[in-house]
Amino acid sequence: MTCVTTVTYYFLVNGFPVGFISPQRGLRQGDPLSPYLFLLCAVVFSGLIVQAEQHGFLHGIAISRRAPSISHLLFAGDSFLFTRATPEECQHLSYIFQSYEWASGQRINLQKSCVSFSSNVEMSSNRPWPKYLGCKKWTSMTNTWAYQLLLADLVQGWREKLLSFTGKEVLLKVVAQAVPIYQMSYFQIPGSLCDEIQPYSPLARVLKARYHKDYSILEASEGHAPSYIWRSLCDSRVVLARRSRWQIGNGWSVKVWGDRWIPKPNSFQITSATVTGHENVLVCELINPVLHKWHEDLVHAWFGAQEASCILHLPLSFRIPADRLVWHYEKQGDLTVCSAYEVARQFLFEEAGEGSSNRDNYYGVSTKAWSRLWWVCVPPKVKVFVWRVLHNILPTRDRLLSEGVQGDLGGCVLCGAQAESLPHVLLDCSFTALICLSSPLRTKWRDRAIGDLNGWLEHVLLREDSQRLNSSSCCYGVYGMSEIRWSGRQRVRVPLK
């Protein structure tokens, strides 16, 4: 271990460094060799468990008869081990721990470790259930009580991190993106290798054996006594079904009526009447197996003119590949988080009964203007401030009154107006006018409509001559104008209800 570098941590007490902490175990932050040494030790530990399982000393857990047996799951800082609750297996597991500790020099921290038993074991315990990454390790069918303290823990966690809005945004991005595979952060793994790894992941094999061993995940039902994870996946399948369709290869896996396979949004299904006696016919019946072309006469006889033309324009490969499910609105047919989010957003609009015009406008601002805002070259604090302006969540006095804040708030303290609304603060106030007329925003400020703050910001962001620099200056101007105004604004302390 002398070739592994170690970061030393100091404490600041009254501005002076005092003491230091030098890690002796685990991953060494910043050292490129440390993760590989950790993997070597983890492989040995995994090998000891696998060897004991092969000799019958340990038995893993299987959630169904066809599901694979899982004896251990190893992570960077934690390990899950599954055995039968018998004295013999517990004794052998303890022997494996001792052997690993003696060979590696590491020791198990018993204060951070825990043991849990299934409901079949007659044992009661008053200790609170353990957590892993902030979540309960074991949850029952009724999860309301299992997550009762989630909101309190979340609020307490944010209170401990007294950060600005921008700091919280950065914190979210860092936490959400801080769990990549180590090799992928340095090397570009071929896509074909990822395709080979993902279908055989333990999670995919366990879920398939338990819930959809004979069906695809889109066709499977929740089944009897589904787990919380499976029910959550089933609830999100509607997003996949709305934009996915079958790409015809050989036609052996797709039904003519009922399956989604023609490029005709939004259903992707055949709407022509079903032909009697051919209700469950497959698409391969419409393809000439010798020439590998569509049977034009049959297609025109079964379907209407529009659907027949759509089918005949579908390309067929002479390689005769298998049918595959594709994401319709991506050129490569691959599902992306961005496009799936857009589909989920449209689905929520439809459930709320809002028209298509509202889908392109969010808080009275078009989606194009929102995109321009997030691509403007300004610091995150400026973007967050403009975002708060467009959502009307700045603490103006009108906004405080609408939220139930009690007290004699009065009107605008700078110009004496009776109402201090957000459009008044940033557009109509005489104090704001003095700032705007002496700034680069004076020409854009003269183009405003009284009281229409969101419309004015959208107009500035989407002007034909508004390049990135002008959009940036606009955002900077609005932010700077608010800073000048808020610094001279009296702060009223009033109790909340």
DRENGUFI-314728 format. One record per residue (C-alpha): residue in three letters; x, y, z. Coordinates in steps of 0.2 Angstrom, whole numbers, plus 5000, padded with zeros to 4 digits. Layout:
<pts>
ALAXYZ ...
</pts>
This chain:
<pts>
MET500050005000 THR501550125000 CYS501250154982 VAL499550224985 THR499350414989 THR498250475003 VAL497450645005 THR497650725022 TYR496250825030 TYR496550965042 PHE495351055053 LEU495151245055 VAL494951305073 ASN494851495074 GLY495551515057 PHE497151405061 PRO497351225055 VAL497351095069 GLY497750915068 PHE497450805053 ILE496550645047 SER497550515036 PRO496350375029 GLN497050205032 ARG495750095024 GLY494450095010 LEU494550194994 ARG495850334993 GLN495150494985 GLY496050554970 ASP497250404968 PRO496950304952 LEU497650144958 SER496550134974 PRO494950074965 TYR495849934956 LEU496549874973 PHE494849884980 LEU494149774966 LEU495549644969 CYS495049624987 ALA493149624983 VAL493449484970 VAL494349384984 PHE492849414996 SER491649364982 GLY492649204978 LEU492549144996 ILE490649164996 VAL490449084979 GLN491548934985 ALA490548915001 GLU488948914991 GLN489648784978 HIS490048664993 GLY488348685001 PHE488948785016 LEU487948935011 HIS486248955002 GLY485749124993 ILE484049184991 ALA482849164976 ILE481249264975 SER480449124964 ARG480748954958 ARG481549014941 ALA482449164948 PRO484349154950 SER485049124968 ILE485849284975 SER487049264989 HIS487949434989 LEU487849604982 LEU489449714983 PHE489549904982 ALA490950024985 GLY490650045003 ASP489349915008 SER488949735005 PHE487349635006 LEU487449455011 PHE485949325010 THR486049165019 ARG484849045028 ALA484449085046 THR485348935053 PRO486748925066 GLU487848825054 GLU487748955039 CYS488049095051 GLN489549015058 HIS490248985041 LEU489949165036 SER490849215052 TYR492349105047 ILE492349195029 PHE492449365038 GLN493849305049 SER494849235034 TYR494549395023 GLU495049505038 TRP496649415041 ALA497149415022 SER496649595018 GLY497049685034 GLN495249755034 ARG493949735047 ILE492149745047 ASN491349895057 LEU490049805068 GLN489349975073 LYS488850015055 SER488249835051 CYS486549755054 VAL485649595052 SER483849575046 PHE482749425046 SER481249375035 SER479449365042 ASN479649175043 VAL480949185056 GLU480149185074 MET481149335081 SER480649505087 SER481649655088 ASN481349835095 ARG482849905085 PRO482350025071 TRP482549965054 PRO484150005045 LYS484350115031 TYR485450105015 LEU485750275005 GLY484350355015 CYS483050225011 LYS482350085021 LYS483149925017 TRP481549815018 THR479849885014 SER478149795015 MET476649805004 THR476049965013 ASN477450085011 THR476550235019 TRP477250205036 ALA478950155030 TYR479250325023 GLN478450435036 LEU480050515041 LEU480650545023 LEU480050725022 ALA480750765039 ASP482450695035 LEU482450785019 VAL482050945026 GLN483350925040 GLY484650875027 TRP484351035018 ARG484451145034 GLU486151075038 LYS486751135021 LEU486351325021 LEU486651345003 SER485951474990 PHE484751424977 THR486251404965 GLY487251304978 LYS485751184980 GLU485651164961 VAL487551114960 LEU487351004975 LEU485850904966 LYS486950884950 VAL488450824959 VAL487450704970 ALA486450644955 GLN487950614944 ALA489150554957 VAL488850364955 PRO489650324938 ILE490550164934 TYR492350194937 GLN492950134920 MET491650234911 SER492350394918 TYR493950364909 PHE493650244894 GLN492250244881 ILE491450074883 PRO490750004866 GLY488950004865 SER488849824860 LEU489749774876 CYS488449874886 ASP487049784877 GLU487749624882 ILE487949664900 GLN486249754904 PRO485049614899 TYR485949494911 SER486049604926 PRO485449534942 LEU484049654944 ALA483449614926 ARG483549424928 VAL482649424945 LEU481249534939 LYS481049434923 ALA480949264932 ARG479749334945 TYR478549434935 HIS478749414916 LYS479649254912 ASP478549224897 TYR478149404892 SER479049574889 ILE478949704902 LEU477649804892 GLU476449654892 ALA476749594910 SER475449624923 GLU475849664941 GLY475449484947 HIS475149424964 ALA475949514979 PRO477049624968 SER478549714976 TYR478649904978 ILE479949914964 TRP478949814952 ARG477349914955 SER478350074952 LEU479050014936 CYS477249964930 ASP476650134934 SER477950214922 ARG477650094908 VAL476250214901 VAL477650334896 LEU478550194886 ALA476950134877 ARG476450314871 ARG478050334860 SER478750154856 ARG478250044842 TRP478849894833 GLN480149904819 ILE479749764807 GLY481149644803 ASN480449464800 GLY478649504806 TRP478649344817 SER478349434834 VAL477149574829 LYS475249554828 VAL474349644814 TRP472949704825 GLY473349754842 ASP475149784842 ARG475949954838 TRP476949944822 ILE476450074809 PRO477250244810 LYS475650334813 PRO475650434829 ASN474950424841 SER474250254842 PHE475450164830 GLN474050034828 ILE472949974813 THR471250054814 SER470449964799 ALA469149834803 THR469749654808 VAL469649524794 THR468649384800 GLY469649224804 HIS471249324804 GLU471149414821 ASN472849344828 VAL473749344811 LEU475549404812 VAL476449534801 CYS477449404793 GLU475949344784 LEU475949514774 ILE477749484768 ASN478349374753 PRO479549254761 VAL480549234744 LEU480649414738 HIS480449484756 LYS479249614750 TRP477549664755 HIS476049564747 GLU475349724739 ASP473649644734 LEU473349574752 VAL473849744760 HIS472649834749 ALA471249704752 TRP471349714771 PHE471749894775 GLY471150064770 ALA472050174757 GLN472950274770 GLU473550134780 ALA473950024765 SER475150164759 CYS475950184776 ILE476249994777 LEU476949984759 HIS478150124762 LEU478950024777 PRO480649964772 LEU481149784774 SER482949724775 PHE483549574765 ARG484549514781 ILE482849474789 PRO483249534806 ALA482149504821 ASP480749634825 ARG481349764838 LEU480449894849 VAL481050064845 TRP480750244852 HIS479750324837 TYR480350504840 GLU482250474840 LYS483150444823 GLN484150294830 GLY482650224839 ASP483450234856 LEU482550294871 THR483250444880 VAL482850524896 CYS482450694888 SER481150624876 ALA480350514889 TYR480250664901 GLU479350764887 VAL478150624884 ALA477750614903 ARG477450804903 GLN476250794889 PHE475350644897 LEU475150754913 PHE474450894902 GLU473150774894 GLU472650704911 ALA472350884918 GLY471250914902 GLU472351054895 GLY472451084877 SER473851074865 SER474151264866 ASN474551244884 ARG475851114881 ASP476951234872 ASN476751374885 TYR477351354903 TYR476851494915 GLY476451594899 VAL478151574892 SER478451464876 THR479551314877 LYS480751394865 ALA481051544877 TRP481351424891 SER482651334881 ARG483451504876 LEU483551544895 TRP484451384900 TRP485751404886 VAL486151584890 CYS487951614895 VAL487651684912 PRO488051624930 PRO486851504937 LYS486251624950 VAL485651744936 LYS484751594928 VAL483951544944 PHE483351724947 VAL482551744930 TRP481751574933 ARG480951634949 VAL480351794940 LEU479451694927 HIS478651584940 ASN478151734951 ILE478951674967 LEU479951824972 PRO479451894990 THR478552044984 ARG477252114996 ASP475752064985 ARG476551884984 LEU476751885003 LEU474951935006 SER474251804994 GLU475251675004 GLY474451725020 VAL475851835028 GLN475051945040 GLY475552125045 ASP475552305038 LEU476552275023 GLY476052425014 GLY476452464996 CYS478052494986 VAL479352584998 LEU480252664984 CYS478952744973 GLY477452744985 ALA476352644974 GLN474952554983 ALA475352384976 GLU477052304975 SER476852164962 LEU478252084953 PRO477852174936 HIS477852334946 VAL479452304954 LEU480452254938 LEU479452364925 ASP478352494930 CYS479152574946 SER479852744944 PHE481352694953 THR481552544941 ALA481352664926 LEU482852764932 ILE483952614933 CYS483352544916 LEU483552714907 SER485352724912 SER485752544907 PRO485952444891 LEU484152384894 ARG483352554890 THR482852514872 LYS482152344877 TRP481252424892 ARG480352554881 ASP479652404871 ARG478752334886 ALA476852314889 ILE476252384905 GLY476052234918 ASP476652104906 LEU478252044913 ASN478351874906 GLY477851924889 TRP479252064889 LEU480551934895 GLU479951814881 HIS480051954868 VAL481851994873 LEU482451814873 LEU481651774856 ARG481951934846 GLU482751904829 ASP484252014833 SER484351944850 GLN485951834849 ARG486751754864 LEU487651904869 ASN486052014870 SER485051884879 SER486451874892 SER486452064894 CYS484552054896 CYS484751924910 TYR486152014918 GLY485152174917 VAL483652104926 TYR484652024939 GLY485752184942 MET484152294942 SER483352184956 GLU484952184966 ILE485052374966 ARG483152384970 TRP483152244984 SER484752324992 GLY483752484995 ARG482152395000 GLN481552395018 ARG481352215025 VAL479752185034 ARG479852055047 VAL478051975050 PRO477551815058 LEU476851675047 LYS475151595050 
</pts>
